[in-house]
Amino acid sequence: MTRFSLSRWLGILIKEFIQLRRDRLTFGMIVGIPILQLVLFGFAINSDPKHLPTAVVMAEPGPAARAFVAAMQNSGYFDVLGRVSEDQAARALARGEVQFVVSFPPDFQRDLVRGRPVAIAVEADATDPQATGGAVAVLNHLGAELFAPDLPGRRLAAIAPVELRVLRRYNPEGITAYNIVPGLLGVILTLTMVLMTGLAMTRERERGTFENLMATPATPFEVITGKLVPYVLIGLVQVTLVLIAARWIFHVPMLGSIALLYGVVLIFIVANLVLGITFSSIARNQLQAMQMTFFFFLPSMLLSGFMFPFRGMPEWAQAVGSLLPLTHFLVLVRGILLKASGTALLWPSIWPILLFTGVVLAVGLRTFRRTLD
Amino acid sequence: MNRSENVIDVHGLQKRFDGKTVVDGLSLQVAEGEIHGFLGPNGSGKTTSIRMLCGLLTPDGGAGRCLGHDVLRESAAIKREVGYMTQRFSLWDDLSIEENLHFVGRMFGVVGRRQRVDRALEGLGLGGRRRQLAGTLSGGWKQRLALASCLLHEPRLLLLDEPTAGVDPKARRDFWEEIHRLSAAGITVLVSTHYMDEAERCHRLSYLAYGRLLATGRGAEIVAAQGLSTWAVSGDGVERLSEALRQLPAVEQVASFGTQLHVSGRDATRLQAELAHFAAAHGLRMDAARPSLEDVFMHLMQGARDPLER
């Protein structure tokens, strides 16, 4: 057996470092991934989300109602966006723009003073049970404290019991599978669509067949779209499998239109495929395409509201999340399956995906054209 | 396009990558039916030139026409009428022979594709193996398949980038027979190669080094134009004397050919005198030789300066 040689070993070590330094992307990942993880888990992700957007419906703002709303705001769990009509509140809740709607009955102040029993209705969007759990607990506590009949020195008190009716909309039992399974649809599509198309083009380049393809009269548009279609079909098969499992294994309710669901799935698939193709026209080989995919996948998982409540993240993280197609897709899927939302209600979440697709496609076509020049 | 016009007619083509000039002022005229050899060391810009001619790359400077189409603006039209065979085998390994041909046929919108593919398979003698994956073919077969796929859309111009690299002599000979058959049928061929025997099979040659065209013309013309005289020096231990020979003032180049050394220089009389003296001193034989293409090309390359080395 050959004896261990330090200089030989050092030679290998040095070679590895040199290659690593030249491979900018890998190097970037080595530094980038820990930083990204730290930022995401350390600052962005919050499993006890606060500052949840809340709409208030109240006909006449009396002192008692105002005191209650102020207490909610002060608890830190609610960001009261203001007074709205009943219709507006319902729409905002369905769109996912607010997490809570707090409604005071028209004669709240009068009934309270006269000692009649009153009730405050709190509707929570419970599609993601994790997002509302903490806040609802605080709400109960607030009500008990503010309107406690036996606390001395309170004018409001000692008159009548105030009932807090919390209504968990869309997922009353708080079953996490209702939230996770539709979300998985988006996560699976993001990973497989971006990765598979990312590899498709770089494979051509690695094997040298790309040059042959470019020497034919085929246009970049033909090549890109021609390569996409088979993956669209694969994506639709995946979606069908997940939906079958969701329906018959996890018993996820499917309240909305399945046709509409497939429609938004198609939009989402195209967004991811276009991104994959763009990655592959930037990446020099299949490994790089894979690395880029994971670099995109990580924030998609963590910042989209799939793993952690979207509303729980700080503003900047929500802003980053809003750029990702998965964030909007989750709203769409949960909206259709759990809230039976229709196209008009979903439009605010559809156009960002279309915009993403358009921008990425433009970048992709440009880099594709430049590949040989 | 009328017949007298050149199939390739370009002037001053230029291509830069990252500020480095890879092809510098290439001017080339190739007539219809001609087999034009493209020679030069690795990195001399042969592949880049071919890619500019077939519409894959847009030249940064210069102008000209290929098959009557503008090389700067009409690359799509050029691609349709040119058959380009890449240096590396670039058909799809994971498609069968037949599937590869059908795919290429579809890309070029070949009319009567089925018959053409069948005919191509027959011509290749691969009819029985049509379902075999292209990746499992040997080097020689891959090359023949690649050529067949280039010819499927009946191009008027073939651009072949080192088509015979890594192919055995028998397959190379067959390949060149085929090229001459195509040329006789009126197809123009531009072929790059490193092999001198292949260069001699071409009607005309161009020699590139460091991105510049150093010589163009018939083989004999290029040899004559350099005005080189060459002597074959042989004898015991001649191999060890090549360094000493190189030191002689009139000697510009020494190359080994088996047991002989080819010694060349432009000043014929001085070369002969110096060599005669040297041969006598070392007990060597010297015979007048015709400078070969290789001698001339070596000489040309030494004369050209690498702009990067200065």
Boltz contact constraints between the chains, C-beta under 6 A:
constraints:
  - contact:
      token1: [A, 208]
      token2: [B, 88]
      max_distance: 6.0
  - contact:
      token1: [A, 208]
      token2: [B, 90]
      max_distance: 6.0
  - contact:
      token1: [A, 209]
      token2: [B, 90]
      max_distance: 6.0
  - contact:
      token1: [A, 209]
      token2: [B, 92]
      max_distance: 6.0
  - contact:
      token1: [A, 211]
      token2: [B, 86]
      max_distance: 6.0
  - contact:
      token1: [A, 211]
      token2: [B, 90]
      max_distance: 6.0
  - contact:
      token1: [A, 212]
      token2: [B, 86]
      max_distance: 6.0
  - contact:
      token1: [A, 212]
      token2: [B, 90]
      max_distance: 6.0
  - contact:
      token1: [A, 214]
      token2: [B, 56]
      max_distance: 6.0
  - contact:
      token1: [A, 215]
      token2: [B, 56]
      max_distance: 6.0
  - contact:
      token1: [A, 215]
      token2: [B, 84]
      max_distance: 6.0
  - contact:
      token1: [A, 216]
      token2: [B, 107]
      max_distance: 6.0
  - contact:
      token1: [A, 217]
      token2: [B, 79]
      max_distance: 6.0
  - contact:
      token1: [A, 217]
      token2: [B, 80]
      max_distance: 6.0
  - contact:
      token1: [A, 218]
      token2: [B, 107]
      max_distance: 6.0
  - contact:
      token1: [A, 372]
      token2: [B, 56]
      max_distance: 6.0
  - contact:
      token1: [A, 372]
      token2: [B, 57]
      max_distance: 6.0
  - contact:
      token1: [A, 373]
      token2: [B, 57]
      max_distance: 6.0
